[in-house]
Amino acid sequence: MTAAFRTGMAGLEPDSSRRGQLLTRALLALIEESSKMAVACEDPNDLAPIIEATIDWVGRLTE
């Protein structure tokens, strides 16, 4: 999952600042946790709220 996320971020400008490093780590942690939650779902209907919350938080972090 981390490799896929890094590939997706490859098109972004690299940011070596402390802020950029923290943002990258926060985004990776968010994607990792949401992926774990999605994998643990037994009911497919539980996926939509996880996906929506993940998209919402990625948007908040990258504003």
N, CA, C and O atoms as a Tinker XYZ file with bonds, in Angstrom:
   252  protein
     1  N      0.824000   -1.189000    0.000000    73     2
     2  CA     0.000000    0.000000    0.000000    64     1     3
     3  C      0.868000    1.253000    0.000000    63     2     4     5
     4  O      0.597000    2.207000   -0.729000    81     3
     5  N      1.908000    1.242000    0.819000    73     3     6
     6  CA     2.803000    2.393000    0.881000    64     5     7
     7  C      3.454000    2.631000   -0.469000    63     6     8     9
     8  O      3.582000    3.775000   -0.907000    81     7
     9  N      3.865000    1.560000   -1.130000    73     7    10
    10  CA     4.494000    1.695000   -2.441000    64     9    11
    11  C      3.517000    2.290000   -3.446000    63    10    12    13
    12  O      3.900000    3.139000   -4.251000    81    11
    13  N      2.277000    1.860000   -3.409000    73    11    14
    14  CA     1.267000    2.404000   -4.322000    64    13    15
    15  C      1.021000    3.877000   -4.041000    63    14    16    17
    16  O      0.860000    4.670000   -4.968000    81    15
    17  N      0.990000    4.246000   -2.769000    73    15    18
    18  CA     0.772000    5.645000   -2.410000    64    17    19
    19  C      1.948000    6.495000   -2.867000    63    18    20    21
    20  O      1.754000    7.588000   -3.399000    81    19
    21  N      3.157000    6.006000   -2.666000    73    19    22
    22  CA     4.341000    6.761000   -3.092000    64    21    23
    23  C      4.345000    6.930000   -4.610000    63    22    24    25
    24  O      4.732000    7.982000   -5.117000    81    23
    25  N      3.920000    5.903000   -5.331000    73    23    26
    26  CA     3.824000    6.011000   -6.782000    64    25    27
    27  C      2.820000    7.092000   -7.164000    63    26    28    29
    28  O      3.058000    7.872000   -8.087000    81    27
    29  N      1.711000    7.134000   -6.458000    73    27    30
    30  CA     0.701000    8.158000   -6.718000    64    29    31
    31  C      1.191000    9.552000   -6.401000    63    30    32    33
    32  O      0.774000   10.517000   -7.042000    81    31
    33  N      2.067000    9.672000   -5.424000    73    31    34
    34  CA     2.598000   10.972000   -5.030000    64    33    35
    35  C      3.799000   11.383000   -5.872000    63    34    36    37
    36  O      4.294000   12.501000   -5.736000    81    35
    37  N      4.272000   10.496000   -6.740000    73    35    38
    38  CA     5.475000   10.767000   -7.519000    64    37    39
    39  C      5.322000   11.991000   -8.414000    63    38    40    41
    40  O      6.308000   12.662000   -8.717000    81    39
    41  N      4.112000   12.285000   -8.835000    73    39    42
    42  CA     3.880000   13.439000   -9.694000    64    41    43
    43  C      3.877000   14.759000   -8.952000    63    42    44    45
    44  O      3.885000   15.821000   -9.575000    81    43
    45  N      3.864000   14.705000   -7.633000    73    43    46
    46  CA     3.860000   15.927000   -6.838000    64    45    47
    47  C      5.274000   16.456000   -6.664000    63    46    48    49
    48  O      6.247000   15.705000   -6.723000    81    47
    49  N      5.370000   17.753000   -6.451000    73    47    50
    50  CA     6.663000   18.360000   -6.179000    64    49    51
    51  C      7.206000   17.818000   -4.862000    63    50    52    53
    52  O      6.483000   17.796000   -3.866000    81    51
    53  N      8.460000   17.383000   -4.835000    73    51    54
    54  CA     9.017000   16.902000   -3.566000    64    53    55
    55  C      9.160000   18.056000   -2.579000    63    54    56    57
    56  O      9.558000   19.158000   -2.958000    81    55
    57  N      8.843000   17.806000   -1.343000    73    55    58
    58  CA     8.920000   18.824000   -0.299000    64    57    59
    59  C      9.763000   18.258000    0.832000    63    58    60    61
    60  O      9.302000   17.402000    1.588000    81    59
    61  N     10.986000   18.730000    0.946000    73    59    62
    62  CA    11.888000   18.199000    1.964000    64    61    63
    63  C     11.829000   18.988000    3.268000    63    62    64    65
    64  O     12.591000   18.717000    4.196000    81    63
    65  N     10.925000   19.962000    3.339000    73    63    66
    66  CA    10.788000   20.727000    4.576000    64    65    67
    67  C     10.214000   19.838000    5.671000    63    66    68    69
    68  O      9.645000   18.783000    5.390000    81    67
    69  N     10.365000   20.262000    6.901000    73    67    70
    70  CA     9.797000   19.500000    8.023000    64    69    71
    71  C      8.287000   19.375000    7.862000    63    70    72    73
    72  O      7.713000   18.317000    8.121000    81    71
    73  N      7.648000   20.459000    7.433000    73    71    74
    74  CA     6.198000   20.443000    7.219000    64    73    75
    75  C      5.832000   19.403000    6.165000    63    74    76    77
    76  O      4.903000   18.616000    6.353000    81    75
    77  N      6.566000   19.406000    5.061000    73    75    78
    78  CA     6.306000   18.452000    3.991000    64    77    79
    79  C      6.528000   17.014000    4.419000    63    78    80    81
    80  O      5.770000   16.121000    4.042000    81    79
    81  N      7.568000   16.793000    5.208000    73    79    82
    82  CA     7.843000   15.451000    5.710000    64    81    83
    83  C      6.722000   14.978000    6.627000    63    82    84    85
    84  O      6.279000   13.833000    6.542000    81    83
    85  N      6.267000   15.873000    7.508000    73    83    86
    86  CA     5.182000   15.507000    8.423000    64    85    87
    87  C      3.894000   15.230000    7.656000    63    86    88    89
    88  O      3.185000   14.270000    7.958000    81    87
    89  N      3.592000   16.063000    6.669000    73    87    90
    90  CA     2.386000   15.859000    5.871000    64    89    91
    91  C      2.438000   14.516000    5.150000    63    90    92    93
    92  O      1.449000   13.783000    5.125000    81    91
    93  N      3.578000   14.197000    4.572000    73    91    94
    94  CA     3.727000   12.913000    3.880000    64    93    95
    95  C      3.515000   11.749000    4.840000    63    94    96    97
    96  O      2.827000   10.783000    4.509000    81    95
    97  N      4.100000   11.840000    6.019000    73    95    98
    98  CA     3.935000   10.768000    7.006000    64    97    99
    99  C      2.486000   10.650000    7.464000    63    98   100   101
   100  O      1.972000    9.545000    7.638000    81    99
   101  N      1.831000   11.791000    7.659000    73    99   102
   102  CA     0.428000   11.769000    8.082000    64   101   103
   103  C     -0.448000   11.140000    7.003000    63   102   104   105
   104  O     -1.336000   10.345000    7.309000    81   103
   105  N     -0.204000   11.492000    5.750000    73   103   106
   106  CA    -0.986000   10.922000    4.652000    64   105   107
   107  C     -0.758000    9.417000    4.533000    63   106   108   109
   108  O     -1.701000    8.656000    4.315000    81   107
   109  N      0.487000    8.995000    4.675000    73   107   110
   110  CA     0.782000    7.558000    4.622000    64   109   111
   111  C      0.093000    6.812000    5.754000    63   110   112   113
   112  O     -0.453000    5.729000    5.545000    81   111
   113  N      0.115000    7.383000    6.947000    73   111   114
   114  CA    -0.550000    6.743000    8.091000    64   113   115
   115  C     -2.054000    6.658000    7.864000    63   114   116   117
   116  O     -2.681000    5.650000    8.191000    81   115
   117  N     -2.627000    7.712000    7.308000    73   115   118
   118  CA    -4.063000    7.731000    7.020000    64   117   119
   119  C     -4.426000    6.651000    6.006000    63   118   120   121
   120  O     -5.380000    5.901000    6.209000    81   119
   121  N     -3.674000    6.573000    4.929000    73   119   122
   122  CA    -3.937000    5.569000    3.898000    64   121   123
   123  C     -3.746000    4.163000    4.463000    63   122   124   125
   124  O     -4.535000    3.261000    4.180000    81   123
   125  N     -2.698000    3.981000    5.261000    73   123   126
   126  CA    -2.451000    2.663000    5.856000    64   125   127
   127  C     -3.609000    2.241000    6.761000    63   126   128   129
   128  O     -4.099000    1.117000    6.662000    81   127
   129  N     -4.039000    3.135000    7.632000    73   127   130
   130  CA    -5.112000    2.796000    8.574000    64   129   131
   131  C     -6.431000    2.537000    7.846000    63   130   132   133
   132  O     -7.146000    1.590000    8.174000    81   131
   133  N     -6.750000    3.370000    6.865000    73   131   134
   134  CA    -8.007000    3.158000    6.140000    64   133   135
   135  C     -7.963000    1.855000    5.346000    63   134   136   137
   136  O     -8.983000    1.181000    5.202000    81   135
   137  N     -6.799000    1.502000    4.837000    73   135   138
   138  CA    -6.655000    0.231000    4.119000    64   137   139
   139  C     -6.875000   -0.949000    5.052000    63   138   140   141
   140  O     -7.542000   -1.918000    4.690000    81   139
   141  N     -6.312000   -0.866000    6.251000    73   139   142
   142  CA    -6.519000   -1.934000    7.241000    64   141   143
   143  C     -7.995000   -2.067000    7.590000    63   142   144   145
   144  O     -8.518000   -3.176000    7.699000    81   143
   145  N     -8.660000   -0.935000    7.764000    73   143   146
   146  CA   -10.086000   -0.974000    8.090000    64   145   147
   147  C    -10.885000   -1.586000    6.942000    63   146   148   149
   148  O    -11.806000   -2.371000    7.171000    81   147
   149  N    -10.532000   -1.228000    5.709000    73   147   150
   150  CA   -11.250000   -1.761000    4.551000    64   149   151
   151  C    -11.060000   -3.271000    4.431000    63   150   152   153
   152  O    -12.008000   -4.001000    4.141000    81   151
   153  N     -9.844000   -3.730000    4.654000    73   151   154
   154  CA    -9.561000   -5.166000    4.567000    64   153   155
   155  C    -10.324000   -5.934000    5.640000    63   154   156   157
   156  O    -10.745000   -7.068000    5.411000    81   155
   157  N    -10.503000   -5.325000    6.806000    73   155   158
   158  CA   -11.180000   -5.995000    7.919000    64   157   159
   159  C    -12.703000   -6.007000    7.782000    63   158   160   161
   160  O    -13.383000   -6.689000    8.548000    81   159
   161  N    -13.241000   -5.270000    6.825000    73   159   162
   162  CA   -14.695000   -5.200000    6.652000    64   161   163
   163  C    -15.245000   -6.536000    6.168000    63   162   164   165
   164  O    -14.776000   -7.106000    5.183000    81   163
   165  N    -16.234000   -7.007000    6.877000    73   163   166
   166  CA   -16.917000   -8.219000    6.444000    64   165   167
   167  C    -18.129000   -7.871000    5.592000    63   166   168   169
   168  O    -18.553000   -8.664000    4.752000    81   167
   169  N    -18.680000   -6.692000    5.809000    73   167   170
   170  CA   -19.857000   -6.236000    5.076000    64   169   171
   171  C    -19.432000   -5.155000    4.079000    63   170   172   173
   172  O    -18.938000   -4.105000    4.491000    81   171
   173  N    -19.614000   -5.393000    2.781000    73   171   174
   174  CA   -19.224000   -4.404000    1.776000    64   173   175
   175  C    -19.884000   -3.032000    1.977000    63   174   176   177
   176  O    -19.355000   -2.016000    1.528000    81   175
   177  N    -21.025000   -3.009000    2.644000    73   175   178
   178  CA   -21.699000   -1.733000    2.897000    64   177   179
   179  C    -20.917000   -0.848000    3.869000    63   178   180   181
   180  O    -21.158000    0.356000    3.946000    81   179
   181  N    -19.991000   -1.440000    4.600000    73   179   182
   182  CA   -19.170000   -0.673000    5.540000    64   181   183
   183  C    -18.013000    0.050000    4.854000    63   182   184   185
   184  O    -17.356000    0.889000    5.472000    81   183
   185  N    -17.759000   -0.264000    3.591000    73   183   186
   186  CA   -16.637000    0.346000    2.880000    64   185   187
   187  C    -16.870000    1.813000    2.529000    63   186   188   189
   188  O    -15.952000    2.626000    2.638000    81   187
   189  N    -18.066000    2.155000    2.115000    73   187   190
   190  CA   -18.337000    3.529000    1.669000    64   189   191
   191  C    -17.988000    4.572000    2.726000    63   190   192   193
   192  O    -17.334000    5.560000    2.390000    81   191
   193  N    -18.389000    4.405000    3.990000    73   191   194
   194  CA   -18.017000    5.412000    4.990000    64   193   195
   195  C    -16.501000    5.526000    5.201000    63   194   196   197
   196  O    -15.989000    6.614000    5.463000    81   195
   197  N    -15.798000    4.415000    5.088000    73   195   198
   198  CA   -14.338000    4.441000    5.235000    64   197   199
   199  C    -13.718000    5.215000    4.081000    63   198   200   201
   200  O    -12.846000    6.059000    4.286000    81   199
   201  N    -14.169000    4.927000    2.882000    73   199   202
   202  CA   -13.648000    5.615000    1.701000    64   201   203
   203  C    -13.956000    7.106000    1.768000    63   202   204   205
   204  O    -13.085000    7.935000    1.508000    81   203
   205  N    -15.189000    7.444000    2.115000    73   203   206
   206  CA   -15.581000    8.852000    2.195000    64   205   207
   207  C    -14.779000    9.598000    3.253000    63   206   208   209
   208  O    -14.340000   10.724000    3.016000    81   207
   209  N    -14.584000    8.987000    4.412000    73   207   210
   210  CA   -13.809000    9.632000    5.477000    64   209   211
   211  C    -12.349000    9.806000    5.062000    63   210   212   213
   212  O    -11.734000   10.830000    5.357000    81   211
   213  N    -11.805000    8.814000    4.384000    73   211   214
   214  CA   -10.418000    8.905000    3.922000    64   213   215
   215  C    -10.255000   10.049000    2.936000    63   214   216   217
   216  O     -9.326000   10.848000    3.052000    81   215
   217  N    -11.151000   10.128000    1.973000    73   215   218
   218  CA   -11.099000   11.209000    0.988000    64   217   219
   219  C    -11.244000   12.562000    1.676000    63   218   220   221
   220  O    -10.539000   13.514000    1.339000    81   219
   221  N    -12.155000   12.645000    2.637000    73   219   222
   222  CA   -12.366000   13.889000    3.374000    64   221   223
   223  C    -11.092000   14.319000    4.098000    63   222   224   225
   224  O    -10.687000   15.478000    4.012000    81   223
   225  N    -10.462000   13.386000    4.811000    73   223   226
   226  CA    -9.259000   13.728000    5.573000    64   225   227
   227  C     -8.070000   14.035000    4.678000    63   226   228   229
   228  O     -7.271000   14.912000    5.007000    81   227
   229  N     -7.929000   13.342000    3.564000    73   227   230
   230  CA    -6.852000   13.678000    2.622000    64   229   231
   231  C     -7.056000   15.107000    2.127000    63   230   232   233
   232  O     -6.102000   15.878000    2.025000    81   231
   233  N     -8.305000   15.453000    1.820000    73   231   234
   234  CA    -8.602000   16.817000    1.392000    64   233   235
   235  C     -8.261000   17.843000    2.451000    63   234   236   237
   236  O     -7.694000   18.893000    2.147000    81   235
   237  N     -8.601000   17.545000    3.687000    73   235   238
   238  CA    -8.299000   18.478000    4.786000    64   237   239
   239  C     -6.797000   18.666000    4.967000    63   238   240   241
   240  O     -6.321000   19.781000    5.183000    81   239
   241  N     -6.066000   17.574000    4.878000    73   239   242
   242  CA    -4.621000   17.650000    5.099000    64   241   243
   243  C     -3.882000   18.349000    3.967000    63   242   244   245
   244  O     -2.820000   18.933000    4.184000    81   243
   245  N     -4.433000   18.292000    2.772000    73   243   246
   246  CA    -3.722000   18.854000    1.622000    64   245   247
   247  C     -4.224000   20.228000    1.202000    63   246   248   249
   248  O     -3.787000   20.761000    0.181000    81   247
   249  N     -5.132000   20.802000    1.974000    73   247   250
   250  CA    -5.640000   22.141000    1.626000    64   249   251
   251  C     -4.547000   23.171000    1.735000    63   250   252
   252  O     -4.784000   24.352000    1.482000    81   251
